Amino acid sequence: MKKFYFHLIVLFVCGFTACSFSVNGQNLLGNPGFESGELSPWFGDNGNTVTLDTAAADGQFAAIGNAAQNVDLEAGVQYELRCKAKIISVTGEEKVWIGVRGPTALVQNARIFETDWEDMAIDFTAPENGTYKIWIWGQGSSSYASDAWTLVVKGTTSVNNREAQDKIKITNTYEGVAINMTNLLSEATILVHDFSGRLVYRANTTKTNLIKRGDFPTSGIYVVSVITNALHRVEKVAIMNQ
């Protein structure tokens, strides 16, 4: 009965979440298009209220206001931040930006100029390990909207290509998540993020690796990434800890 229940959980949760989380995109942000109809795990930064609006760039919802989300990133790793954003109203010399703030300082920002949806982009290298804040922010009484956020490891647009699928195997087992890389010659970095984008596991290895079930803090959905200098494999796994 336990075995049947576990497989039922895996099939149900992975099927249910397929439409809301893009494995191929390796998006480290939770609820990136606000399509849950709720703000979480985004929050209103600087004490501001963020509202959801149906005049979206993609999908059903966009966020209006100073939306922010925290995500754990790795020092020295290059990332690509993308979103669609627009200015609704500004007065005087007010400015509006999207940006990335690290654990100790601002990393980079980009100013928004358009009153129609604008494709925004920031490429950056994380200077230190820790929690980073991704945000959109405007001065004074300015009003602005954002949608379709993505945060990915730079250069991973060919995630899960044929070679990655052939040489890197990610298998959910009763002991944990098995990573088989017997055909790889280079070192791989293994990252596990929970569904809110928080990093919960990291390892560097050149051989088969087992992420034990106890390494996952709670039951739930996790994203396992195996990254080499040439390949990138990403899979969702459902973990049920008893």
Secondary structure, DSSP 8 states (H G I E B T S, - for coil): -HHHHHHHHHHHHHHHHTTT--TTTT--SSSTT-TTSS-TT-EEGGG---EEES--SSSS-EEES-EEEEEEE-TT-EEEEEEEEEEEE--TT--EEEEEE-SSSEEEEEEE--SS-EEEEEEEE--SSEEEEEEEEESTT-EEEEEEEEEEETT-TTTT-HHHHHH-EEEE-SSEEEEE-TT--S-EEEEEEETTS-EEEEEEESS-EEEEGGGSSSSEEEEEEEE-SS-EEEEEEEE---
